[in-house]
Amino acid sequence: MSAWPGRLSLTNSALYFESLGVGVYEKAVRYDLATDMKQVIKPELTGPLGARLFDKAVMYKSTSVPEPVYFEFPEFKGNSRRDYWLDICLEILRAHRFINKHNFNKIQQSEVLGKAILGIFRYRAVREAFNIFSSQYKTLLAFNLAESLPRGDTILQTLSSRLALLNIGGAQHDMVGSPPAKQKQKLSPLEIFVGETNPLEIAVKQSISDTGRAEAAQATVDQVKVEGIDTNAAVMKELLFPVIVVASRLQLLASWKEPFKSTVFLVLSSYAILRGWIVYVLPSIFVFLAVLMLWRKLLFAVVPPATDKVALLLVFLAAVIVFVPLRVTILFVYLEAYTRELPYRKESSDKLLRRVREWWIKIPAAPVQLIKADDKKKKKR
């Protein structure tokens, strides 16, 4: 491990670091962003002697370097310089991942990188024009924004279909035998539509709508957090009160403080296990929770469709456990988990997980009011 001052440069395909020697910069070391080498770029804490004290560094890791590399951006106040470099490096990296995913040709690659570079220039211009560094400026970086927006992958998929028209247009010009220089001039803009709605605009509007719902839901969660950890813990304790009561009673039976009750419970539970009734315990719990959720919709009425979906999921899981043999269920879960990273499954698996996360963050927190019991009334009782 060693630390060197130097100069960092970003191009449309790589990072270059030139360490400062005796009055001159040494030969630059290249860190690739274009080739798929499992690159990871993320914020990192650094400090003297390996201590993690200062949140002012960017970590780069890939299969081309034996150990992670840390670029530290010293700053007296805040970490805006680090955030700026992190954002623009991720923008180039994600633009190339978008290119590699869809196998774009040279013209399409230039279009994608042009969008990324233009966004970076605008990002830098706004940052230098205003001394205050705002997170809203990050919306100028299209490929970074698509990673964080709900249904951002749909926007990128629509963009790829529009970029495919560049290839079609080039093929049509090849058929008529026009020179390559004229072919570039005759390529039509991607965003001109006559008598139809822009598909990219539709995808963006849908994403903006989902973003508004997610922000509104997050605001309700933040309101609950304002009350403090103790209040949240008390609310969760009250909501889980039935489970806590059952667990405490089972613990009491297992302690054998009341031998008769413990013996009766042991005999009945052993009989249920021998007869195979234990298989129906978990499905019964799922069905009970589903009925309870649908019955107590005064509590869960913030987003009724979400409550209905969770209740139906619990009923479905209960039916699977009852009617599908256990070995088949275990085999299915094992195969699903083991084959999730296969090339032909990875994209669909990641898309499903992203949809579940986006659905979850759009659910607002249910308003819960914690009412403390009156001590005087307790004493009178």
C-alpha positions, 0 to 999 in steps of 0.5 A: 500500500502506498499513497502518491499525489498526482493528476487524474484524468477521465476520457470517454473510455478510461481513467488515467492517473499520473503520479507526481515525480520530481517536478514532472508527472510520470507515465499515466496508469490506465484504468479501463471503463469500456471493457467488461471487466467487472468494474466497481466504482463506489465511495470509500472511507480513507485515512492514515495508516489504513484508518477509515476516517474521511469520506473523500475517496473513490474506489476502483476495482476490476479484474485488471488490477490485483487490488482495489485502487483508491483516489482520494480528493482532499477537501477542507469542508464536505466531499463535493469534489469526490462526489463530482468525480464519482458521478462522472466516472459512473456515467462513463462506466454505465454508458459503456455497460449500456453499449456492451449490453446491446452490441451497438455499432460504431455510430450507435456507440458514438451517439451513446457516448455523445449523450454521456459526454454532453451530460458531463459537460452540462453537469460541470458547467452548472457546478462551476457556475453555482458554488452550491453543489446540489443533488438535483444537478445529477439529473443531467447525467442520463445513465446514472439517473436511469439506474436510480429512477423507477423503471429506469431500465425501461427508459434505457430499453426504449432508448436502445430501440430508438438507437437501432434506427440508426443502423436501419437507416445506415443499411438503407443508404448502403442499398442505394450505394451512397458514399459513406460521408453522405450516409452520415449526413442523411441519417435522420434524427431519432426524436422526430415523430409524425402522427405518433407519440414518442415512446421514449417520452412515454417511458420517461413520463411513467418513470416520473409518475412512479418517482413521485409516488416513491418520494411521497411514500418515503416522506411518510417513512421519514415522518415516522423516523422523526419520532425516534428509535424508541417510538419505532421500536415500541410501535413494532413491539405493539404490532408484533404483540400476538407473536410475542405472546405465542413465543412467550407461552411456548417458552413457558411450556418448554421451561416445565414450570407447569409440568402438567401443561408441558406434558399435555403440549408435548404429547399433542405436538408429538402426535401431530408430528407423527400424523403429519399434521405439522405440515399444515401449521405454516400454511395455517399461519399464512392464511391467518395472517392474510385474513387478518390483513384483509380484516384490519384494512382500517390500519392498512388502508393507505394502499389497499392494492398492496395489502391485497397483493401481500394477502394473496401471496400468503394464500398462494404460499400456503397452497404451495406448501400444502399441495406441492411435495416438500422435496419438489418445493426445495428442489425448485427453490434450489434450482432458482437460486443456483441458476439465477446468475446464468447469462440467459437468466440474469437479466430477467432475475435482475429485472424482477428484483428491481420491480419488487424493490420499486414496488416496495418503495412506493408503499407509504408507511401506515400512520400509527399513533402510540398511546401510552396507558394511564398509570392512575387507571392501572393503579385503580384496577 
